[in-house]
Amino acid sequence: MSGDNAIVLGLGAFFIVVGVVLLLFGSREEKGYYNALAGKRDLREFVTHNPVRPEPGSLRTGGWISVAIGVLVVVLGLLFGS
């Protein structure tokens, strides 16, 4: 394994770790948001999901994209490194 290959594999692993962190943070933020809504007296927003809050969903989407890029970079690093 050359030094360049190790850098590519490290970059892929970094993207995978960042993606997993974003997925966990997005899930925790969404759960906290809906738990806070459930405790309110007016449950209209909780039941209808109106207005739409895209923040937790976008964190999870970014996490999945980061994991996919990381896996792709690791696979390419392994293919070109051998």
QUIDA-V216265 format. One line per field, one symbol per residue. ss: DSSP state (h for helix, s for strand, l for the rest). psi: psi as a letter, one per 40 degrees, with the letter a starting at -180 (. if undefined). burial: 1 if it has 24 or more other ideal C-beta (glycine too) atoms within 12 Angstrom, else 0. Layout:
ss: ???
psi: ???
burial: ???
This chain:
ss: llhhhhhhhhhhhhhhhhhhhhhhhhhhhhhhhhhhhhlllllhhhhhllllllhhhhhhhhhhhhhhhhhhhhhhhhhhhl
psi: hiddddddddddddddddddddddddddddddddddddeidheddddefhihhedddddddddddddddddddddddddee.
burial: 0000000110010011011001100100010010000000000000000000000100110110011001001100100000
